[in-house]
């Protein structure tokens, strides 16, 4: 099994620190707005990585942070905290904003069949750990104080810029790093920001340096080390994190503890929309809710993501999503033609072919091709059923629920009752809906509700 290591910029054989356990840290969401499809691509990638490791027999301990404080509008240390800004815009508290969008993010994860990490710690629950890390850096001479906070002095860390490939003097003012005339170096970053003297923040804490809040970067270093130790096996995130966020994580973690933060760094590429950058200003920052509003199954987007290698740019179009939906529907039809029983022999060659594809740096498009090739082969239905279940551990399309449900000819009477029930559900007449479901069942049919009012019918077994 080989993965691309961003740090060494080459494919490497994956060898975990422990023979059986893998420590995986995934940069999580800043919960001030709904996650975009670009954001969710990153979490589908991390989910495929986790499932691949599990498929190869490893126990995975995954940690994903929830950023609910400290992420300022810019990537550096200027502007307003995104949580506070959104709270003011929506006329509520930063705490309520964080709670609402964290819940929505987890709902999106579930809709995309992304396995929940074992731990999803919040930055606001780990202020003490972040303060401890800053104090460690302070004692070792890596920090300095200016009027708005405590900063990390990147000139004191010899390897700063090595991860991103940028030399210290190449990090220009006004690009990815905002201007602050008090900073010693343009690339220096805030560890602790002081609360404004002329206003009270909703999220602020006392510290050895005064009242304030942590910078964005420090939370990941503090929480990954708290739950996985240092070093741990794999750190994931979007490619946009490389030049600032992950460069800074590495600097503060290594400076504090004198050893690597993670052995493998893996990043997914950007999602484009119609060949253009995705963004709110472009009006194309689509969310999973937008997909559902267009009558697509959320899992069609998962299928769409798997058709492009995680290290390649992915171009989202509505036609492309329709093609993914069609493929998913066809896959479900194939599953419906297979028996529920998964007993069969002669499967080792197909498993090896599948594992070779996904073990080649998570080549999901090749793995999908192997699955379709297998379904078109001369294997027995039982063997296909068994292999499909095995492969779907990775794809997570929940295909077992469709097995043995080949569509039979539905009587006109049943179709009429089903349509009446659909109208009752639209009108939120749940009593009538339940009565119609019972009548349909009494006549020997089972109706299963799908998203957006859709349904399927199959004979009761």
N, C-alpha and C positions, 0 to 999 in steps of 0.2 A: 504494500500500500504506500503510494507516494503522494505527497502534498507539496504545493508551491509555498515556499517560505519567503515571505516578503522581506524579511530581515537579511537573508543571504542571497535573495533574488535568484533562486534556483529550485528545481524539484529535489526533494529529499525523501529518503525512506523514513517513514514515521516510526519512531521508537519512543514510547512513553517512558516517563521516569519510573513508574511502577509497572510491573508485568501485567497487571490486570486493570488498574484504575487510571482514568484519564481526567485531568483537571482542565476544564474548558471555561474560559471567560469570554462573554460576548457583550460588547458595548450596547447598552439598551437605550430606550427612548427618553427624550426630554418631554415630559407629559404636560405640555401647555397647549397642544393642538392635536387633532387627529393625525395619526401616522399616515404618510403618503404611501402610494404603491412603491415608490423608490425605497422608502424606509423598510417596507415589508419584504422587499426582495432580499435585503440584508438578513432578515430573520429567517426567511425560507432557506437561504444558504446555510446559516448556522444550524438550522434544524436538519438539513441533509447531511451536514458534517457529523452531527451527533448521531443520527441514525446509521450512518456508515460505520462509525466506530462501534456502535452497538451490534451491527450486523457482523462485524469481524470479531465479536466476542468480548469487547471491552466494557467495563462498567464506567459510565461517564458521570462525573459530577460537574454540572453546568451551573454557572453563576451569571446572571444578567442584571445589571444595575438599573434602577429607576432614577433618572435625574429629575428631581423635583425642587432643586434650588441651585443657584450658582451659575447657570448657563446663560451668559449674557448674549445680547443681540448679535454681537460680532464674535468671531472665532477667538479673538484675543480677550482683552479685559476692559473694553469700552462699552458704553451704552447701558441699557436697563436690563435687569434680570427678566428673562422671558416669562417666568411665572408671574412676576409682579405686573408686568405690562399687560398680559392677557387677563389677569384678574380685574384690572382697572377697566379694560375694554368691555368685559362681560358683566361688570358691576357686581362682582362677587369676591370671595377671598382666594388668595393664592393656594391655600390648603384645599379648598373645594375644587379649584381648577385641577390640581394635581390628582385628587381622588377621582374626579370624573373621567379624565383622560387616561389615567392608568387603567381604570375599569374598561374603557373602550378599547385600549390597546390589547388587553388580555382577551377581550371578546373577539377581536380581529385575529389574534393568534389561534384561538379555538376554531374559528371559521376556516382558517387555512391549514388546520390540522398540524400546527406547530406545537411540538411537545413543550409543556411548561418546564422551564429550568427548575432544578431542585430549590434554588434560592434566587429570589428577585429582591435584593435589599434596596432600600431607599436611601438616598443621600442624607435626607433629614433625620434618619434614624442612626446615622453613623458620624455625627459631628465630632464626638470625642475621639474616634479613631483618626479622623482627618486632622484634628488639632495635634494629636500625638505625632503624626507623621511630619507635620510642619515643624514641631519642636525638635524632632530628630534632625531635620535639615538645618534648622537654625543653629543647633549645637555643633554641627559639622561645617559651619561657615558658608552655606550655600544660599543664604537669604539676606535680604536687606529691606528696610522699611522706607516707604515714601508716604506722601499725604493721603493716598487712597487705599493703602494696604501693604501687605507683606508679599514680596516678590522673590521668585527663584532667579538667581544670577546665572544665566546660561554660559557666561564666559568662564565660570568656575568648573564647568563640566566639559572635559576635553572631548568627549565623543558626541557632543550636541550637534545635530545635523547629519550624523552618520546614517541614521535609520531612513530618513527621507531623501538622502543624497544631496542635501543643501548645506553649504558651508555657512558658518555663522554670519559672515559679511554679505551673504547672498539673500538673507531674509530682509527684504526691503520694507521700509515704512510704507504704510498705506495700502499694502497688498493684502496678504492673509493676516498680517499683524498690524493692529491699529496703532496710531500715533499717540504717544504719551511722553512729553518732554522730560518728565522726571525719571523715566526708566534709564538704567545704565546702558542697556542694549535693546534694540528693537524687538528681539526675540524673547526677552525676559517675560515671564508670565506670573499672574497673581496666584498665590496660594491662599491668601485670606484677604477679603475686601472689607473695608470699614463701612459701617452704615453711614449714610449722609447725615450731616449735623442738622440740616434744616427740615428733615422729615423722618417719620418713623416707618421702617420697613415692616411688612407683615411677617417675614421670615428673617430672624436675626438671633444671634446667640452671643453670650459673653465668651471671651477668650483671653489668653494671657496678653494679647495686644490691644484689646478693646472690643467693643460690640461690633459685630459684623456677620459675615457669612463666608463659606468656603468658595474658592474658585472652582471652575468646572472640572479641571483636569485631576485635581487631588482626590476626588471621590473614588475614581476607578482604581488608583494605586492603593488607597487605603482598604477598600472593600475586597478587591481581588486577593490581596495578601491576607486579609482577615479570614477568608473562607477557603482559600486554595493554597496558602503558603506562597513562598517566593524562593525559587522560580516555580512556575506551574507549566503545564504542557502547551496549551494552545490559547491564543488570544485572537478573537475575530472582530471585524468591523467593516464599515464601508471604506472605500479607497480615499474618500475625502478626509478621513481621520488621520491619514499618514503624516502630512506635513506639519500639523500643529498638535492635535490632541494626543496621538500616540507617541509622537516625538517627545512631548512633554511628560507623558506617563513614564516613559523609559528613563528620562533624565532624573526625575524626582525619585523614582523607585530605586534605581541603581545607586544614585547619590546617597540615599538614606541607608541602604542595606548592603551595598557593596557586592551585589550579585545580580544576575539577569532577572528580569521580570517574568518573561515567558520564553520558552524555547522555540515555538513556532508562532509566526504572525501570518494570518490569512485574511485577505481583504477581497470583497466583491466589488465589481465595477459599477459604474453609474447606470441608472435607468434613464433613457431618453424617451420623449414623447413625440411621435411623428418626426423623428430625427433631430429634435431640438431639446435643449436643456429643460428639465422639469423644474417648475418653480411657481410660487404664488403670483409673482409679477407677470409670468407668462400665461397665467390663467389655466394651467394644465396640471396642477398639483392634485391629481386624482387620488381618491381614497378607496378603500374597499367598499364603503357605502355607495360610492358612485358606480362601482361595478354592479352591485346588487340592484341599484336603481335602473340600470340598463338591462335588467333581467338576465344577468349572468350569474352562474354558480361561483362562489368564491374559490372553489377548488379548480375552476378553469384558469384562474390566475396562477395558482400553484403549478398547474401543468405548463402554462406559458413560461414561467420562470425556469422550469426544468429543461425546456427546449434550448436554452442558451447557457453556455458554460459560465460559471460564476465570475471568471476573470475576464469575460468579454462584455462590452457594452451591450445592453439589451434595449431594443427599440420597441416601445409599446405603441400599438395602434389598435383601434377598435376592431378592425378586420382581423388582425392577428389574434386578438382575444377570442373572436368568433371561431377562428380555426382551432384554437385550443379547446373551446367548448365542444366543438364538433368531435374532436379527437377523444375527449373525455366521455362524451355520450356513447361513442362507438366502443370505447373500452368497457363501459358499463354493460353494453349490449353483449359483448363477448363474454363478460363475467356471468351474465344472466343465462347464457347457454351452457355453462359449466355446472357440474354437480357440486353440492355442498361438500361432499366427501373429498378429502385431499390425499387419499391413499394412492400411491403410485411408485413406480420404480424407473430407473434409467434417467435420473434427473441431474446427476453430478456434472455432466458436461455443460448443461445449460447454467447451472449455478456458477460453475467456474468462469464461464463466459461473462455472466452478469457481474460477478465480483471483480473480474479483470477490468471491466468497463468503469465501474464506480470507484475501484481502487486506483484508477489512473487519474488522480487529482480531481475526484468527484465529477467524472464525465457523465453528467446526467442525461444528456441528449443521446449518447451512445448506449447508456443503460436502458433508456426508453426504447431505442431501436431493437435491442436484444429482446426485450419483452414482447414487442410486436412480432418479431421474427419467430419467437417461441410459440405464440398463439396461432401462427399460420403454419406451424410444422405438423408433422404426422404423429405427434405424441397423442396418447389416449386422453380423453377428457379428464380423467382422474389425475393424470400426470400434469396436465396443463393447470388444473385447479390448484394442485399442490405448489407448483412453481409460481403461479400468480400470487398466491398468498405469501410466499417467501419474498418475492420482489416487492410486493406492496408494503412490506415492513419499512421499506425505504421511501417509496412514493407517497404512501399514506393517503390513498384515494378511497380507503374503506371499501374495497371491492368485494370483500367477503359478504357484505350485506346484500349484494346484488345477485349472488350465485343462486342458481336453481329457480330463478324468477323470470324465466323466458316468457315474454308477453304472450298471452293467449288471446283469442278473439273475445273481446268484451261485449256482452249483449247490450243492445241499445238501451234497454231499461236501466242497466247499471250505469251506463254513461250519463243518462239523463239525471239519475239520482246524484251522481258525483258532481255534475255541473250545478245542480240545485244547492248542494252542500258548499261548493266553492262560493256561490253568491251569498250564502248565509255567513260564511267566514268573512267575506269582504265587509258585510254589514255588521260584523261582530255579534251576530246572533248565535252565541255559542250553544245555547240550548237546542236550537234547531239543527245546528251542525252536528251535535252529538247524536240526536235522534236519527239523522240521515246516515251517519256512520254505522249505527246499530242496524238500520234497515239493510244497508249494503252488506254488512257482515252476515245478517240472517239469510241473505240470498246467496251466501257462499263466496263472497269476495272481500278482500282486504284493501283498504285505501291507505296509502302512506303519503303524508304531506311533505312537500319540498318547499324550498324558499320561494318567495314572491307569489304564493298562491298556487303553485304548480302541485301536481300530485301524480302518483302512479297507482295502478290497479293490478292486482294479481289474485289468482284463485287461492282461497284459504286452504292451507295444507293440514 
